[in-house]
Structure formats: structure tokens, C-alpha cells
Amino acid sequence: MEVVKVSPKYQVVVPLRVRESLQLRPGQKLQVLLYKNRIELIPEKKIGEMKGFLKGINTHFDREFGRA
């Protein structure tokens, strides 16, 4: 786990190892979520980069009785 410090302007630096692993680029946008008392940063991706990311997903599910 990496530790970062919040600057007086409330900025943080994403550690090099994390930037390289996620292939983050300067200017790239991150979604910020507050989840169960923690902050999660999720890189936004262009729609073209999303092609095929659901390949092989199981789309079978049982419907609830009485629902159309």
C-alpha cells in the first residue's frame, strides 16, 4: 500500500508505481467516489478503449417470478 500526503491545496500525487500500472497520462480525468469512508479514484477511459472489455461475460440470469 502506498501513502500520500494531502497538500495545503488539497492535492495528492499518485505514486509512480500506480501511474505506470494504470498507464495514467497527464491531464487524464479520474472519477472520485466516496465509498464506505474511503476515497476511490477511477480512471476515465475513452469509449474506443472499452471495446471488448465485456467479452466472455455470463449474460444468463434467472428472472424473478411475476416480472415481465
C-alpha positions in Angstrom: 0.0 0.0 0.0 1.3 3.5 -0.9 0.9 6.5 1.4 0.4 10.0 0.0 0.2 13.4 1.7 -2.5 16.0 1.1 -1.0 19.4 0.2 -2.3 22.7 1.6 -4.3 23.0 -1.7 -5.8 19.5 -1.1 -3.8 17.9 -3.9 -2.2 14.5 -3.8 0.4 12.9 -6.1 -0.4 9.4 -7.5 2.7 7.3 -6.8 4.8 6.3 -9.9 4.2 2.6 -9.4 0.4 3.2 -9.6 0.6 5.6 -12.5 2.7 3.1 -14.5 0.4 0.2 -13.6 -2.7 2.0 -14.7 -1.0 3.8 -17.6 -2.2 7.2 -16.4 -1.4 10.2 -18.5 -1.1 13.9 -17.6 -4.4 15.6 -18.0 -6.4 12.3 -17.8 -9.6 12.5 -15.8 -10.3 10.4 -12.7 -13.7 9.8 -11.2 -13.7 10.4 -7.5 -16.0 8.2 -5.4 -16.6 8.3 -1.6 -17.3 4.7 -0.6 -17.6 3.4 2.9 -15.4 6.1 4.4 -12.7 5.9 1.8 -11.9 7.7 -1.5 -11.6 5.7 -4.7 -10.1 7.2 -7.9 -11.3 5.5 -11.1 -9.6 6.4 -14.4 -12.0 7.5 -17.1 -11.5 5.8 -20.5 -12.4 6.8 -24.0 -15.3 4.7 -25.4 -12.9 3.3 -28.0 -10.7 1.8 -25.3 -13.7 0.0 -23.8 -14.2 -2.2 -26.9 -14.3 -5.9 -25.9 -14.0 -5.4 -22.1 -17.1 -7.4 -21.5 -16.1 -10.3 -23.8 -16.9 -13.6 -22.2 -19.2 -12.2 -19.5 -22.0 -14.6 -18.5 -25.3 -12.9 -19.5 -27.6 -15.7 -18.3 -29.7 -14.9 -15.2 -32.9 -16.2 -13.7 -35.8 -13.8 -13.8 -37.9 -13.2 -10.8 -41.4 -14.8 -10.9 -44.1 -12.4 -12.0 -41.8 -9.9 -13.6 -42.1 -9.2 -17.3 
